[in-house]
C-alpha cells in the first residue's frame, strides 16, 4: 500500500466547509486503487488538519495524483486553505485497525 500524509492549514471559519467538501467527495469518488483516508483536526490548532490517504499501490496513487479529476478536487480544497498543504508521500509498511473506522 502507498499513500500520503498532508498537513493543511484551513482559513479561519472554513473548517465546516472543508469537512462538508470531504464528505461530498467521499460519496462521489470512485477512484481506482483508493482504499480510504483518515482526517485529524488538531486540538491545539483547530484550523490545522492532517489527512492520511491510502491507495493499493504507488501506481494507483500516481495515476490519481496526475489525473485532471484529482486536480479539480484539489483546487476546491485549496480554495479553503491558507497555504498549500505539506505533502509527505510514502510506502505504508504497517497498519493495524482494531475495528473498522
N, C-alpha and C positions, 0 to 999 in steps of 0.2 A: 504494500500500500504506500501511497505517496500523498503529500498534502502541503498545506501552508498554514502558518500562524501569522495573523495580521494584528497590528496594534492600530486602532482607529480612534482619532480624537474628533468627537462629534460637536458640531456647532451648538452653543447653548440653546436649550429648548427643542432640539431636534431628535432627541433620543426616542421618543414615541414614534416619530415618523420613520426613523431607521428600523425600529422593530417591526412596524407595520409593513414596510417595504420588504423586509426579510421574510415575513410570513407570506406575503403575496408571491414572492419569488419561489419559495419552497413549495407552494401549492401548484405553481405553473411549470416549474422547471422539470424537464425530463432530459437530464444531461447524461450522456453516455459515460459510464465509469464512476459517476458520482455515488459516494457511499453515505455521506452525511456531514454534519457540522455541529459545532458547539459554540455558543456565543456567551461571553462573560461580560458583565458590567462591573467595573471596579468600585469597591466600597469607598476607597479613599479619594477617587476621582470619578464621580458619576458620569462625566462626559467622555470617559475613556472606556472603550470596549476592546476585547480581544476576541478574534474569530479564529477558530481552528476548523479547517475544511479537509475532508478525507476523500481521496479518489482510489480506485482499484489499482492504478499504476501511474507511473510518471508519464507514460504516453497519453493516457486518458486526461491527466491533469494538463499537460501541454496542449493537447487538442482543444480543450475547453478554454484555456487561457488565451489562445490565439484566435478564437472564434469571434466573428462580428457580434454574435448574440451576447457573448460574455462582455464585450466592450460596451454594449448598450446598457447591460445591467450595472457594470462598474460606473458608468457615467451618472446613473441615477443615484447610486450610493455616494459617489464622490461629491455630488452637489450638497450633501448633508454634512460633510466633513470640513474641519478647519484646515487640514493639510492632507497630502497624500498619505495613505496608510504605509506603515512599515511592514514589508513582506519578508517572511522567513520560511523558505521552501525546504523540504527535505523528505527523505525516506522515513516512513514510520517503522521503527524497529520493534516496538512492543505496544500492545494495547490491552487493556483489561476493563471490562464493564461488568459489574456485579449484576446489573439489571439493564434492561433496555431503557434508553433515555427517551 
